[in-house]
Structures are given as structure tokens and as C-alpha cells.
Amino acid sequence: MLNRPLGPALLLAAVAALAAGCGRRGAPPVDPHAQVACVGCHRGAAADSGRASVPDAGCAANGCHPAGADSMRLRTVTFLHREHGRGSGRVVPCASCHTHAPGSTVLRADTTACALCHAKDLTETGGRQPDCRTCHAHPRHTPHTSQGVPISHAQLDDEQVPCTRCHYQVVEGNPAQTDHCRGCHRDSTVLAVRSADSLHAGHRGYACSSCHAPVRHRVVAMSTSVELNCTDCHKPGHKRRNHPADIVPTARCAGCHTDVHAAEQRLILGLLPGEPIRPSPMFMGGVTCRSCHVAPGQPGPRMGHPLKANEAACTGCHGRQWAGILPRWRRGYERREAWVTAYLDTASRAMGDPARAPAAGAQLRDARALLAFLRTAGPLHNLPASDRIMRHALDLGARAYRSAGRVAPALPELGPPVQAGSCMSCHYGIEEVQADRDSSTGRALRHADHLFKAYLTCDACHAVGAAPPGLPDSLWIDTTRLDRGGPARRRTAPR
């Protein structure tokens, strides 16, 4: 090894050798640092061992790396390269990221240094959510879920869906772990750890890995709604039939069972063609598959028992006053789907021979395909999306009449649309619940009459506060005074 820094002539020769090596197919690339003396970069004590610091001046010596590129792109991240860290109060030295193992001549950018510095941005600290967009400002890649459903991150970005809803653990390793101090401080007791700023100031020019254990930024854990684990619900193995002979032990279930639960994933995650991504409100609230399909207190699904959403999961989170909400949701959807199906059946009979009106026939087939998708996906997995799809199927039925030159009959009334945050998003199927009696007339009130005959929305009678001027108090229900499990108490309107 040479004992002096690399001169300009030798530098040119090294670059020429590198270019020649790259030009020969199959030839290993020539490392331009192979002919550089250790002390050409490493300064101070123990320079020959590679443990001494590498100041930025060592990288810029003899015109090798006088400034470096202003910005760089690493995989999907574009970042400030020159004066990296500017704006955060400190400038990151070159050697923090560009390093090589002692005794090795290969110099590379160590990406574990990224996670070390950005650990606070990658983990939930003090109640603050990780700020993924610090680096991934505008993601554009399209990965697939465990069931092969594509997820356009460009659409997620446009709809501002939080990254942490799917990627809830993206750091592997402990950034506070420092195991390498004794590699340099053999002859003295390692001092008690002081503040990070003072330690970093005393170790400028050292690679992060010289002190810190590796910390990697990768997707460690995903939401189970995105990355289904078959063994959570199904016992491994095939009781009724053996594996095919060519199946290796490491094969995944999805290798043979393609598209299983893909429809459910599409609906839960809101990945529906022709509309923006609108995930289920329950998914956005952190509800997983096991949250609803495994009863509270049970370790997991029981063999021989089909998996169905259970009401105990609802009342376990929302309280006993929500007993009956799940079957009411199911009946509410089935009731409306039956009305839509009847409308489509009537349209099919009115059309007669599909060959006479091909456009109308195609629209009816599309409408039935939408309802078939919901039956497969389970409409309760995303009630707002299911309501939109069902109304779209109904609209296709009406368009089929017009495509065939006929007058479309009146559409069946489905009640107020189900929108996230609206009353119907929780009180779906409320039409079968008997309302309170009118306090002035004593007449029994029916929710079904209000929804499907008077076409009233929930806020026509229910709202926060006393009745507004001009509305009889007997017709007003103050939602701030509802008793759990009992009729509403009404306040007198202010005079």
C-alpha cells in the first residue's frame, strides 16, 4: 500500500483503469480507491487501521471530490447531497454515510445511516405520528397487496391517506444502541453517555456505524388488511388433499390460492376502478380483520367454525347500547340490494332480446357484475363504498332503459346516502327500528316512513341543541340528551 495521498496523475490512471474495467464484459469494476493510501483519507491516530476520522477535507484533497452533486436520488428518495442536513442545525460530514469496513477497499453509501439520523421521523414519539413525507414527498410506485391487488401510491398521495395506516412499523434496530465504543477506547473506562450533540461533535468524520449498531429502514410490519397472513385464520396443511408433488415447503398459500380475499381487500382499502381511493372508515380507524372476525378473549379462529363478523367485537369497543347493530347493517343492505335487483330484473324483462339493444344489455350486465362483486367482497367491509356501488348499479339500470329507447320507471328510494361521518354510516338499517311517539299527537313514528316516503335526512329531526325557531319541539330530537338504551329526552325550545 502506498504511504502518500493519490496524486493527479495516478488519479487519472485510476479513472482510466476504472473505465477500461467497466468496458470489459464480466470484468470486475476497478475500485478507484484501491491505490489510495489509508492516510490519504483517514487522518489522526490509527489511520492505518481505518478507524481514524475522515474529514471532508480528506475527500476533497487533490481535487478528488471538491464539492459533490447538489442533490442525489436514492431509490425513491431525492435529497440534498451537498451540505446534507442543512436546515436542521447541523451539516452531515461525508464519512457519516460513505464508509467501508476496516480492511476493505470498497467504499459505499451506507443506507443504515439514513435511518439512524431520521429515526425520530420514522417512529411514533411523544404521540406524534411518523412524518414519512419528509423523504417520500410524492410517492409514485404501485406495489401489490398480499392478494395481488395493485395500490397506486400516487392516488394515496392525492387522497392524503396516512402512510402509517398501512406501514405501521418501518424501523428495524435500536438507534440508541452503541456497542462499538470499546473498539477505540480500550485503555479507558467508557464514559457515561452525554448528550447526543456533544458526542457527535467529538466524533466528526466518523462513520455512523463506527459507534451505532445497524438500524434499517424497511417495512417490518404491515396492516393485516394489506398483508394477509393465511395462518391467522387457517391451520397450515391440507387435511383433505395432499400438496402437489412439485410444491416446495417454503411455498406461500397465495402461490396456489390466487385472488382469494382479493375482493374483500379491494373493498376495505377502497381500491375500486373508476373512482378515487376511499378506504373503509373502519380501516382508517385501525380496525383489522381479527378485530371483527375473532371474538374478544379468543386467541384466534376455531377450526370447523366459519369466520363471520361477530357482534361481540362491536359491543366490545362501542358498548352494549350497540347490540344488534351488525345484523341490522346486514339486513339493511340485503333489503336495498333486493330492491335494486328487482329493478334490474324488471329492466331485463322489458328489454326482451338483448341483441336488439346491445348497449342496454351491456349496462345491465355491468350492473349485475357490481352487485356480484359486493356479494363476494362482503358489503359491510366498507358501507360507504357499497352504498355508492349499489346506487351506481341502479343508475346503470335506468340508463339501460334510455339506451333501449324506453322511459325508465321511477327508481326505488334507498334512503340517505351513506357517507363517512354521516348518521347513516353508523345507523344503517335504522328503518326497521321503531321511533319514539310524537309527544303532541301520540302517533307512533316510523323511521321507514321518514326515509323512504318523506325522503327526510336524519338531520331533519336529529341534531345538536334545542329545536330551531319555527319547528315544533315535538318533532325535534336533541342528540346531546339521548339516554343510552332509552327514548330521547327533548328540551323546550328557547323563547
C-alpha positions in Angstrom: 0.0 0.0 0.0 1.3 3.5 -0.8 2.1 5.8 2.1 1.0 9.1 0.4 -2.2 10.5 -1.0 -3.2 9.9 -4.6 -1.7 12.4 -7.0 -3.4 13.9 -10.0 -1.5 11.6 -12.5 -2.3 8.5 -10.5 -5.9 9.6 -10.1 -6.3 9.9 -13.9 -4.7 6.4 -14.3 -7.2 5.0 -11.8 -10.1 6.6 -13.5 -8.9 5.2 -16.9 -8.5 1.8 -15.4 -12.0 2.0 -13.9 -13.4 2.9 -17.3 -11.5 0.1 -19.0 -12.7 -2.4 -16.4 -16.3 -1.4 -16.9 -15.9 -1.8 -20.7 -14.9 -5.4 -20.4 -17.9 -7.7 -20.1 -17.7 -9.8 -17.0 -14.6 -8.0 -15.6 -15.0 -6.8 -12.0 -15.0 -3.0 -11.7 -11.8 -1.4 -10.5 -12.0 0.5 -7.2 -10.5 3.9 -7.7 -9.6 4.0 -4.0 -7.6 0.8 -4.3 -4.3 2.7 -4.8 -5.0 5.4 -2.2 -3.1 5.3 1.0 -5.1 5.0 4.2 -3.7 8.3 5.4 -4.9 9.9 2.2 -8.4 9.9 3.7 -8.1 8.8 7.3 -6.5 11.4 9.5 -5.2 11.2 13.0 -4.2 8.3 15.2 -4.8 4.7 14.0 -5.0 6.0 10.4 -3.5 2.7 9.1 -6.3 0.7 10.7 -9.1 2.6 9.1 -10.5 3.7 12.5 -9.4 7.3 12.3 -11.8 10.0 11.2 -12.2 11.1 7.6 -12.7 14.9 7.5 -14.4 16.4 4.5 -11.0 17.9 3.6 -9.7 14.4 3.0 -12.4 13.7 0.4 -11.7 17.0 -1.4 -7.9 16.7 -1.4 -6.1 16.8 -4.7 -9.4 17.7 -6.4 -11.0 14.3 -5.9 -14.4 15.3 -4.6 -14.3 19.1 -4.4 -18.0 19.6 -3.8 -20.1 16.7 -4.9 -23.5 16.8 -6.6 -26.1 19.3 -5.2 -28.8 16.7 -4.9 -28.9 12.9 -5.2 -31.6 10.2 -5.7 -31.5 7.0 -3.7 -34.2 4.6 -4.8 -37.4 6.6 -4.5 -36.0 9.5 -2.4 -34.4 12.7 -3.8 -32.4 14.6 -1.1 -29.9 17.4 -0.7 -26.4 15.9 -1.1 -24.1 18.9 -0.8 -24.2 20.2 2.7 -26.5 17.4 3.7 -28.6 18.3 6.7 -28.7 22.0 6.0 -31.7 23.5 7.7 -31.6 21.0 10.6 -28.9 22.9 12.5 -26.1 20.6 11.5 -24.2 19.6 8.4 -23.6 15.9 8.0 -19.9 15.0 7.1 -19.2 12.8 4.1 -17.9 10.0 6.3 -21.2 9.7 8.1 -22.7 7.9 5.1 -19.8 7.0 2.9 -17.8 4.2 4.6 -16.2 0.8 4.3 -15.4 -1.9 6.7 -11.9 -2.0 8.2 -9.5 -3.7 5.8 -11.9 -3.4 2.9 -11.2 -1.2 -0.1 -14.9 -0.9 -1.2 -16.4 2.5 -0.4 -20.1 2.8 -0.5 -23.0 4.8 0.8 -24.3 3.1 4.0 -28.1 3.5 3.9 -28.4 2.4 7.5 -27.0 5.9 8.4 -30.2 7.3 6.9 -32.4 5.5 9.5 -30.1 6.5 12.3 -30.5 10.2 11.7 -34.1 10.1 10.7 -35.2 7.7 13.5 -37.5 10.3 15.0 -39.2 10.8 11.6 -39.7 7.1 11.3 -41.2 6.2 14.7 -44.1 7.4 16.8 -42.6 9.6 19.5 -44.5 11.6 22.1 -47.8 10.9 20.4 -46.5 12.4 17.1 -47.1 10.2 14.0 -44.1 9.4 11.8 -43.6 12.0 9.1 -43.0 9.8 6.1 -43.4 12.6 3.6 -40.2 14.2 4.8 -38.5 11.9 2.4 -41.3 10.4 0.4 -43.0 13.7 -0.5 -44.8 12.4 -3.6 -44.6 8.6 -3.9 -45.5 7.2 -7.4 -44.8 3.5 -7.2 -47.6 0.8 -7.4 -46.9 -2.3 -5.3 -49.4 -5.1 -4.7 -51.1 -6.4 -1.7 -50.7 -10.0 -0.5 -53.7 -10.9 -2.7 -52.3 -9.2 -5.8 -54.4 -6.0 -5.7 -52.4 -3.0 -7.0 -52.1 0.0 -4.8 -51.3 3.3 -6.6 -49.4 5.4 -4.1 -49.9 8.4 -6.4 -53.6 8.1 -5.7 -53.0 7.6 -2.0 -50.9 10.8 -2.1 -53.7 12.7 -3.8 -56.3 11.5 -1.3 -53.9 12.2 1.6 -54.2 8.7 3.1 -51.7 8.5 6.0 -48.8 6.2 5.3 -48.8 4.8 8.8 -52.3 3.3 8.2 -50.6 0.5 6.2 -46.9 0.8 7.2 -47.1 0.9 11.0 -43.5 -0.3 11.7 -40.7 0.7 9.4 -37.6 0.7 11.6 -35.5 -2.4 12.5 -32.9 -1.9 15.2 -32.3 0.4 18.1 -30.8 3.8 17.2 -29.7 4.4 20.8 -27.6 1.2 20.9 -23.9 2.0 20.9 -21.8 -1.2 21.0 -18.6 -0.2 19.4 -17.1 2.3 21.9 -14.5 -0.1 23.2 -13.1 -0.6 19.8 -11.3 2.7 20.1 -11.5 3.3 23.9 -9.8 0.1 25.0 -7.5 1.6 27.6 -10.0 3.7 29.5 -13.4 3.2 31.0 -16.1 4.2 28.5 -17.5 7.5 29.7 -21.2 7.7 30.6 -23.2 8.8 27.6 -23.6 12.5 27.4 -25.9 14.4 25.1 -26.1 13.2 21.5 -24.9 16.7 20.3 -21.8 16.6 22.3 -20.9 13.1 21.3 -21.4 13.8 17.6 -19.3 17.0 17.9 -16.4 15.0 19.3 -16.7 12.3 16.6 -16.9 14.4 13.4 -15.7 12.5 10.4 -16.5 9.0 11.7 -19.0 6.7 10.1 -22.3 6.3 11.9 -21.6 2.6 12.0 -18.4 3.2 13.9 -20.5 3.8 17.0 -24.0 2.7 16.4 -25.5 -0.7 15.8 -27.2 -1.1 12.4 -30.6 0.5 12.0 -32.5 -0.3 8.9 -35.5 1.5 7.3 -37.7 -1.1 5.7 -41.3 -2.2 6.1 -41.2 -4.5 9.1 -44.9 -4.9 9.8 -47.9 -4.1 7.6 -51.6 -3.8 8.4 -53.1 -7.3 8.2 -55.8 -5.9 5.9 -53.0 -5.3 3.3 -50.7 -8.2 4.1 -53.0 -11.1 5.0 -51.4 -13.9 6.9 -53.3 -17.1 6.0 -52.3 -18.9 9.1 -54.1 -16.3 11.2 -57.4 -18.0 10.2 -56.4 -21.3 8.5 -54.4 -24.1 10.0 -51.4 -24.9 7.9 -51.6 -28.1 5.8 -54.2 -29.9 3.7 -56.4 -32.3 5.6 -58.5 -33.5 2.6 -55.9 -33.4 -0.1 -52.1 -33.7 -0.2 -49.8 -31.0 -1.6 -49.0 -31.4 -5.3 -45.7 -33.1 -5.8 -43.9 -30.0 -7.1 -44.7 -27.8 -4.1 -41.7 -26.8 -2.0 -42.0 -26.5 1.8 -41.4 -22.7 1.6 -44.2 -22.0 -0.9 -46.8 -19.5 0.2 -50.6 -20.1 0.2 -51.1 -17.4 -2.4 -48.9 -19.2 -4.8 -51.8 -21.6 -5.5 -54.8 -19.8 -4.0 -54.6 -16.7 -6.1 -57.1 -13.9 -5.7 -58.5 -15.4 -2.5 -59.9 -12.5 -0.5 -58.8 -10.0 -3.2 -62.4 -8.7 -3.5 -62.5 -8.1 0.3 -59.2 -6.3 0.1 -60.4 -4.1 -2.7 -63.5 -3.0 -0.8 -61.8 -2.5 2.6 -59.0 -0.4 1.0 -61.3 1.4 -1.3 -59.3 0.3 -4.4 -62.2 0.4 -6.8 -61.9 1.1 -10.5 -63.2 4.5 -11.8 -63.1 6.3 -8.5 -60.5 7.8 -6.1 -59.2 5.7 -3.3 -61.5 5.9 -0.3 -60.6 3.3 2.4 -63.2 2.0 4.7 -63.7 4.2 7.8 -63.1 1.2 10.0 -59.8 0.5 8.2 -58.8 4.2 8.7 -59.7 3.8 12.4 -57.3 0.9 12.8 -59.7 -2.0 12.7 -58.1 -5.2 11.4 -59.5 -8.4 10.1 -59.1 -10.0 13.5 -60.8 -7.1 15.2 -64.2 -8.2 13.9 -63.7 -11.9 12.9 -62.3 -13.1 16.2 -64.4 -12.8 19.3 -62.9 -10.8 22.3 -61.0 -13.1 24.6 -60.3 -15.8 22.0 -56.8 -16.3 20.7 -57.9 -16.9 17.2 -60.4 -18.6 14.9 -61.6 -22.1 15.8 -61.2 -25.0 13.4 -64.5 -26.1 11.9 -66.2 -22.7 12.6 -66.7 -20.5 9.6 -65.3 -17.0 10.1 -68.1 -14.4 10.4 -68.0 -10.9 11.9 -69.3 -11.2 15.5 -71.4 -8.7 17.4 -69.2 -9.1 20.5 -66.5 -7.3 18.6 -68.9 -4.3 18.1 -70.1 -4.1 21.6 -66.6 -4.7 23.0 -65.5 -1.4 21.6 -68.7 0.7 21.4 -70.6 -0.5 24.4 -73.7 -2.7 25.0 -76.0 0.1 23.5 -74.8 -1.0 20.1 -76.1 -4.6 20.5 -77.9 -5.6 17.3 -76.1 -3.1 15.0 -74.3 -5.8 13.0 -77.4 -7.8 11.9 -79.2 -4.6 11.3 -76.5 -3.5 8.9 -76.7 -6.8 7.1 -80.5 -6.7 6.8 -80.3 -3.0 5.8 -78.0 -3.9 2.9 -79.9 -7.0 1.8 -83.2 -5.0 1.8 -81.8 -2.4 -0.5 -80.0 -4.9 -2.7 -83.3 -6.7 -3.2 -84.9 -3.5 -4.4 -82.0 -2.9 -6.9 -82.1 -6.5 -8.1 -85.9 -6.3 -8.7 -85.4 -3.1 -10.7 -82.7 -4.7 -12.9 -84.9 -7.9 -13.3 -87.8 -5.7 -14.5 -85.5 -3.9 -16.9 -84.2 -7.2 -18.3 -87.8 -8.4 -19.0 -88.7 -5.1 -20.6 -85.7 -5.2 -22.9 -86.5 -8.6 -24.3 -83.9 -9.9 -26.8 -80.5 -8.4 -25.8 -79.4 -8.4 -29.4 -81.9 -5.7 -30.2 -80.4 -3.3 -27.7 -76.8 -4.3 -27.2 -75.8 -1.2 -25.3 -78.7 -1.7 -22.8 -77.7 -5.3 -22.4 -74.1 -4.4 -21.6 -75.2 -1.8 -19.0 -77.4 -4.4 -17.3 -74.6 -6.9 -17.2 -72.3 -4.3 -15.7 -74.9 -3.5 -13.0 -75.2 -7.2 -12.1 -71.5 -7.6 -12.0 -71.3 -4.7 -9.5 -73.8 -6.5 -7.2 -72.0 -9.8 -7.6 -68.7 -8.1 -6.6 -70.3 -6.8 -3.4 -71.7 -10.2 -2.5 -68.2 -11.7 -2.9 -66.4 -8.8 -1.1 -68.9 -8.5 1.8 -70.7 -5.1 1.6 -70.2 -4.4 5.4 -66.5 -4.2 4.9 -67.0 -0.7 3.5 -70.5 0.5 3.8 -70.0 4.0 2.2 -68.3 2.3 -0.9 -71.0 -0.4 -1.0 -73.8 2.2 -1.0 -72.1 4.1 -3.8 -71.7 0.9 -5.9 -75.3 -0.2 -5.3 -76.6 3.2 -6.4 -74.3 3.1 -9.5 -75.8 -0.3 -10.4 -79.3 1.3 -10.0 -78.3 4.2 -12.3 -77.0 1.7 -14.9 -80.4 0.1 -14.9 -82.1 3.4 -15.6 -79.6 4.1 -18.3 -80.3 0.7 -19.9 -83.9 1.8 -20.4 -82.9 5.0 -22.1 -80.3 3.1 -24.3 -83.2 0.9 -25.5 -85.4 4.0 -26.2 -87.7 3.4 -23.3 -88.8 5.6 -20.4 -87.2 4.4 -17.2 -89.6 3.9 -14.3 -89.0 5.6 -11.0 -86.0 4.4 -9.1 -86.6 2.7 -5.7 -85.8 5.0 -2.8 -82.7 3.8 -0.9 -82.7 6.4 1.8 -80.0 9.0 2.6 -76.6 8.1 1.1 -74.0 6.5 3.4 -71.1 8.9 3.7 -68.2 8.8 6.2 -69.2 10.8 9.3 -72.9 10.9 8.5 -75.6 9.4 10.7 -76.2 6.6 8.2 -72.6 5.4 8.4 -73.4 4.0 11.8 -77.2 3.8 11.9 -77.5 1.9 8.6 -80.7 -0.2 8.7 -82.4 2.2 11.1 -85.6 2.0 9.1 -86.6 -1.2 11.0 -86.2 0.5 14.4 -89.4 1.9 15.9 -89.1 5.6 16.7 -90.5 7.4 19.7 -94.1 8.6 19.8 -94.9 12.1 18.9 -95.4 13.8 22.3 -98.3 16.0 21.0 -100.3 13.6 18.9 -99.3 10.3 20.4 -98.8 8.9 17.0 -96.2 6.1 16.6 -93.3 7.3 14.4 -91.6 5.0 11.9 -88.1 5.6 10.6 -89.0 3.8 7.3 -91.8 6.4 6.6 -89.3 9.2 7.1 -86.6 7.7 4.9 -88.5 6.1 2.1 -91.8 8.1 1.8 -91.0 11.6 3.1 -87.4 11.4 1.9 -86.1 13.1 5.0 -82.5 13.0 6.1 -81.5 12.3 9.7 -80.7 15.9 10.5 -84.3 16.9 9.7 -85.2 15.6 13.2 -81.9 14.9 14.9 -79.3 17.5 15.6 -77.2 19.0 18.4 -79.0 21.6 20.6 -82.6 22.8 21.0 -85.2 23.0 18.2 -84.7 25.9 15.8 -87.4 28.6 15.6 -90.5 27.5 13.7 -90.0 23.8 14.3 -92.4 22.2 16.9 -90.4 20.8 19.8 -92.3 17.5 19.5 -90.6 16.9 16.1 -87.1 17.7 17.3 -84.7 15.3 19.0 -81.7 16.8 20.7 -78.8 14.3 20.3 -77.0 15.7 23.3 -79.7 14.4 25.6 -80.1 10.9 24.3 -80.3 8.3 27.1 -78.4 5.1 26.4 -80.9 2.4 25.5 -83.9 4.6 26.1 -86.0 7.2 24.3 -84.7 10.7 23.7 -85.5 13.5 26.2 -86.5 16.7 24.5 -85.7 20.2 25.7 -88.1 23.1 25.4 -87.0 25.4 22.6 -85.7 28.8 23.8 -88.3 31.5 23.8 
